[in-house]
Amino acid sequence: MITALPAARVPDPRDAPTMRWGIVGPGWIAERFARSLRRFTDQQVTAVASRSLDRAQAFAGRTGIDTAYGSYDELYASDAVDIVYVATPHTEHRSCALGAIARGKHVLVEKPLALDAAGATDIADAAARAGVFAGEAMWTRFLPKFDVIDSVLSSGMLGRVDTVIADHGEHFGPDHRIFDPTLAGGPLLDLGTYVISLAYTVLGPPATVSAVGLPANDEINGQISALLTAESGAHAVLTTTMTSTTPTTASLCGTEATLHVPGPFFMPGPFTVTAHSGASVTYDEAPGLQVDGLHYAAVDASRAIADGRLQSSVHPLADAVGTLAVLDELRTQVGIEFPVSR
Ligand SMILES: NC(=O)c1ccc[n+]([C@@H]2O[C@H](COP(=O)([O-])OP(=O)(O)OC[C@H]3O[C@@H](n4cnc5c(N)ncnc54)[C@H](OP(=O)(O)O)[C@@H]3O)[C@@H](O)[C@H]2O)c1
């Protein structure tokens, strides 16, 4: 029976303890992260570091940050930083996270946590040894709408979920870093990680994985479609591409009802639960962009640090490592080799 949806349990982002953030890799996502923190939280972004002092100063000027460094190491050593947000390309996540951890800093690393499960495990192990927080900024998991989806799933409202269908396809021009093989380009780590993470969260670690790929050109994969089966026997049917724009929807289909998230499913926005009778209930939220949601992952980290926890309870490191293990298997099956592992 379809009743009203539970309320989101996500606390007010402004109530989170204030941490002093340092940003490394002042690119596209870093700017949205800095603006999201400024607009929606009491977190302080105290420093930014680039491989070039000019770029760090330009970013600091645009986003109102006091201190700009011309090397990442200077930021890791700064006494004015509690936690480092790693916003470099995937290939650099492991080395940046390990560099910050070695200086005793907490780390929140953009998705994916590393290039592969082994690199992610290195980060998790180093953080545990150093007694600092480490987390993957898989921002979708921290959005209020996904907290409500968690409640819907645990309430049994959908019945037994036998089918998960999700896609993330976005058309990129050939000048974008996603076309660069030396930066582990291709859709898998930028876009595919969202659909694999969703399936992993809903169905748990897969029992079987099968995948097919389609090259974008003679250098790089452009598209992957995957079928995962869960221990329960449930199926996840997933696809990701960087050569075309797809609906970017997600459907969690149960024996009692179907939960449908319109595209883009990984951003703030509404979803609907519809019973087989046709009765439905909608989570009503205005569609939003990264700037409207990145801060939820940040304040989750701040709360964990203030509580003395070394990882998120919403998105534990095991989920980030487990998702990467699935991505590793997909790559093996499709024949994608990353030329670099740093
Ligand atoms: N959550 C989301 O919605 C979302 C959206 C987009 C991207 N991301 C993630 O965020 C990460 C960064 O993506 P982005 O789109 O922001 O990338 P970007 O615009 O290219 O920015 C990355 C920055 O990293 C620095 N960098 C360090 N080593 C580099 C290298 N070897 N090559 C190029 N740049 C290097 C560069 O800054 P300096 O040279 O100035 O230091 C660059 O500005 C990726 O892992 C991606 O998956 C997340």
The ligand as an SDF file (V2000), in Angstrom:
LIG
                    3D

 48 52  0  0  0  0  0  0  0  0999 V2000
   30.5920   15.4070   -8.3160 N   0  0  0  0  0  0  0  0  0  0  0  0
   30.4250   15.7660   -9.5790 C   0  0  0  0  0  0  0  0  0  0  0  0
   29.3280   16.0850  -10.0350 O   0  0  0  0  0  0  0  0  0  0  0  0
   31.6280   15.8180  -10.4740 C   0  0  0  0  0  0  0  0  0  0  0  0
   31.5520   16.5220  -11.6880 C   0  0  0  0  0  0  0  0  0  0  0  0
   32.7000   16.6120  -12.4620 C   0  0  0  0  0  0  0  0  0  0  0  0
   33.8890   15.9960  -12.0570 C   0  0  0  0  0  0  0  0  0  0  0  0
   33.9000   15.3060  -10.8880 N   0  0  0  0  0  0  0  0  0  0  0  0
   35.1440   14.6360  -10.4530 C   0  0  0  0  0  0  0  0  0  0  0  0
   36.0700   15.6310  -10.0840 O   0  0  0  0  0  0  0  0  0  0  0  0
   37.3760   15.3090  -10.5370 C   0  0  0  0  0  0  0  0  0  0  0  0
   37.9010   16.5000  -11.3360 C   0  0  0  0  0  0  0  0  0  0  0  0
   37.0680   16.7240  -12.4460 O   0  0  0  0  0  0  0  0  0  0  0  0
   36.9480   18.1910  -13.1350 P   0  0  0  0  0  0  0  0  0  0  0  0
   35.9410   18.0210  -14.2140 O   0  0  0  0  0  0  0  0  0  0  0  0
   36.7480   19.2390  -12.1180 O   0  0  0  0  0  0  0  0  0  0  0  0
   38.3960   18.3080  -13.7950 O   0  0  0  0  0  0  0  0  0  0  0  0
   39.1750   19.6330  -14.2620 P   0  0  0  0  0  0  0  0  0  0  0  0
   38.2060   20.7310  -14.5430 O   0  0  0  0  0  0  0  0  0  0  0  0
   40.0910   19.1960  -15.3410 O   0  0  0  0  0  0  0  0  0  0  0  0
   39.9950   20.0590  -12.9670 O   0  0  0  0  0  0  0  0  0  0  0  0
   40.9710   19.2160  -12.4200 C   0  0  0  0  0  0  0  0  0  0  0  0
   42.1110   20.0620  -11.8490 C   0  0  0  0  0  0  0  0  0  0  0  0
   43.0800   19.1670  -11.3370 O   0  0  0  0  0  0  0  0  0  0  0  0
   44.3830   19.7390  -11.4830 C   0  0  0  0  0  0  0  0  0  0  0  0
   45.2840   18.6820  -11.9820 N   0  0  0  0  0  0  0  0  0  0  0  0
   46.1880   18.0090  -11.2220 C   0  0  0  0  0  0  0  0  0  0  0  0
   46.8520   17.1100  -11.9480 N   0  0  0  0  0  0  0  0  0  0  0  0
   46.3650   17.2010  -13.1970 C   0  0  0  0  0  0  0  0  0  0  0  0
   46.6850   16.5210  -14.4050 C   0  0  0  0  0  0  0  0  0  0  0  0
   47.6190   15.5560  -14.4580 N   0  0  0  0  0  0  0  0  0  0  0  0
   46.0080   16.8670  -15.5130 N   0  0  0  0  0  0  0  0  0  0  0  0
   45.0680   17.8290  -15.4800 C   0  0  0  0  0  0  0  0  0  0  0  0
   44.7150   18.5130  -14.3570 N   0  0  0  0  0  0  0  0  0  0  0  0
   45.3730   18.1930  -13.2280 C   0  0  0  0  0  0  0  0  0  0  0  0
   44.2570   20.9220  -12.4060 C   0  0  0  0  0  0  0  0  0  0  0  0
   44.4730   22.0610  -11.6090 O   0  0  0  0  0  0  0  0  0  0  0  0
   45.9440   22.7020  -11.4270 P   0  0  0  0  0  0  0  0  0  0  0  0
   46.8070   22.2250  -12.5680 O   0  0  0  0  0  0  0  0  0  0  0  0
   45.6640   24.1690  -11.4870 O   0  0  0  0  0  0  0  0  0  0  0  0
   46.4440   22.2490  -10.1120 O   0  0  0  0  0  0  0  0  0  0  0  0
   42.8090   20.9170  -12.8800 C   0  0  0  0  0  0  0  0  0  0  0  0
   42.2280   22.1960  -12.9110 O   0  0  0  0  0  0  0  0  0  0  0  0
   37.2480   14.0090  -11.3450 C   0  0  0  0  0  0  0  0  0  0  0  0
   37.7510   12.9360  -10.5970 O   0  0  0  0  0  0  0  0  0  0  0  0
   35.7620   13.8290  -11.5830 C   0  0  0  0  0  0  0  0  0  0  0  0
   35.3180   12.4820  -11.5200 O   0  0  0  0  0  0  0  0  0  0  0  0
   32.8210   15.2270  -10.0930 C   0  0  0  0  0  0  0  0  0  0  0  0
  1  2  1  0
  2  3  2  0
  2  4  1  0
  4  5  1  0
  4 48  2  0
  5  6  2  0
  6  7  1  0
  7  8  2  0
  8  9  1  0
  8 48  1  0
  9 10  1  0
  9 46  1  0
 10 11  1  0
 11 12  1  0
 11 44  1  0
 12 13  1  0
 13 14  1  0
 14 15  2  0
 14 16  1  0
 14 17  1  0
 17 18  1  0
 18 19  2  0
 18 20  1  0
 18 21  1  0
 21 22  1  0
 22 23  1  0
 23 24  1  0
 23 42  1  0
 24 25  1  0
 25 26  1  0
 25 36  1  0
 26 27  1  0
 26 35  1  0
 27 28  2  0
 28 29  1  0
 29 30  1  0
 29 35  2  0
 30 31  1  0
 30 32  2  0
 32 33  1  0
 33 34  2  0
 34 35  1  0
 36 37  1  0
 36 42  1  0
 37 38  1  0
 38 39  2  0
 38 40  1  0
 38 41  1  0
 42 43  1  0
 44 45  1  0
 44 46  1  0
 46 47  1  0
M  CHG  2   8   1  16  -1
M  END
$$$$
